[in-house]
Amino acid sequence: MASALPTFTKIGKVIRLNRHGCTNRPFYHIVVQKTKDNQDGPVIEQVGSFDAMPNSKNEKLVALNFERIQYWLAQGAGLSDPVAQLLGLSGFLPNHPRTLIQAWKNRREPPRERKIEAIKGIAPPLDNPKL
């Protein structure tokens, strides 16, 4: 699916997420790279960071340097869809259509029930005979 924002590949640069962190603990740098480079390629500039794992208050932390992002957008750099969504949620750009679609789906789905069972020692609890 193409991005809702116009992309200018005149200068061949894109603002995208660059993954760091461990296997089960993703952390992303928001970077400016050449369009043809892969995710592990050389970075021109880091313009922000995104912690995808919720903290104790169920918040996902984002840090953005709006001045540098505005500079690169003025130079004609494109945006990847996840970065466009983050900039839309921050109020820097209009909301990305995918963000609105996801919010609509979340509103229509009933909340899921979580099965939480107390684990006491090695033996299964007596009230559940199937275990």
C-alpha positions in Angstrom: 0.0 0.0 0.0 1.4 3.4 -1.0 1.9 6.1 1.6 -0.9 8.7 1.8 1.8 11.5 1.7 3.5 12.3 -1.6 7.0 11.0 -1.7 9.7 12.8 -3.6 12.6 10.5 -4.6 14.4 13.3 -6.3 17.2 13.3 -3.7 16.9 9.6 -3.0 16.6 9.9 0.8 13.9 8.5 3.1 13.1 8.9 6.8 12.6 5.4 8.2 12.8 3.2 11.3 16.2 1.5 12.0 15.8 -1.4 14.4 18.0 -1.8 17.4 17.7 -3.7 20.6 17.4 -7.4 21.5 15.2 -10.2 20.0 12.2 -9.7 22.3 12.9 -6.0 23.1 12.7 -3.8 19.9 14.0 -0.3 19.9 14.0 1.9 16.8 16.0 4.9 15.7 14.3 7.2 13.3 16.9 7.9 10.7 17.6 9.5 7.3 19.0 7.0 4.8 19.5 6.6 1.1 16.4 5.0 -0.5 18.4 2.1 -1.9 20.2 1.2 1.3 18.8 -1.6 3.5 17.9 -1.2 7.2 21.5 -2.0 8.3 23.1 0.4 5.8 24.9 3.6 6.6 22.8 6.3 8.3 23.0 10.0 7.2 21.4 11.4 10.4 19.3 10.2 13.3 16.3 12.4 13.8 14.5 10.6 16.6 13.8 7.4 18.5 10.9 5.1 19.2 10.5 2.6 22.0 7.9 0.1 20.9 7.5 -1.7 24.2 5.0 -0.2 26.6 6.4 1.0 29.9 4.8 0.5 33.3 2.2 3.2 32.5 1.4 1.5 29.2 3.1 4.3 27.2 5.2 3.9 24.0 7.9 6.6 24.1 8.8 8.6 21.0 11.4 11.4 20.7 11.5 13.5 17.5 13.7 16.3 16.3 11.0 18.3 14.4 13.5 20.9 13.0 15.6 18.3 11.3 12.6 16.3 10.1 11.2 19.5 8.6 14.6 20.2 7.0 14.7 16.8 5.3 11.1 17.0 4.2 11.9 20.4 2.6 14.9 18.8 0.8 12.5 16.2 -0.7 13.0 13.2 1.5 10.3 10.6 1.6 8.6 9.0 4.6 8.0 5.4 5.4 4.5 4.4 6.5 5.4 3.8 10.2 7.2 7.1 10.5 4.3 8.9 8.8 1.9 7.3 11.3 4.1 8.5 14.2 4.3 12.0 12.8 0.6 12.0 12.4 0.0 10.9 16.0 2.4 13.6 17.2 0.5 16.3 15.4 3.3 17.3 13.0 1.5 16.0 10.0 -2.1 15.0 9.3 -3.2 11.6 10.6 -2.2 8.7 8.4 -5.2 6.8 6.9 -3.9 3.5 8.4 -4.0 5.0 11.9 -7.7 5.9 11.4 -8.5 2.4 10.0 -6.7 0.8 13.0 -8.7 2.9 15.4 -11.9 2.0 13.7 -11.1 -1.7 13.9 -10.1 -1.4 17.6 -13.5 0.3 18.3 -15.5 -2.5 16.6 -13.7 -5.4 18.2 -14.9 -6.6 21.6 -12.1 -6.6 24.2 -10.4 -10.0 24.5 -10.5 -12.0 27.7 -7.2 -13.0 29.1 -6.7 -16.3 30.8 -4.7 -15.7 33.9 -4.2 -18.7 36.2 -2.4 -18.7 39.4 0.7 -20.8 39.3 1.4 -22.3 42.8 4.2 -24.7 42.8 4.5 -27.5 40.3 1.1 -29.2 40.7 -1.9 -27.8 38.8 -4.7 -26.1 40.7 -7.4 -28.4 42.0 -10.3 -26.5 40.6 -9.2 -27.2 37.0 -9.3 -31.0 36.4 -8.1 -30.8 32.8 -4.6 -29.7 33.9 
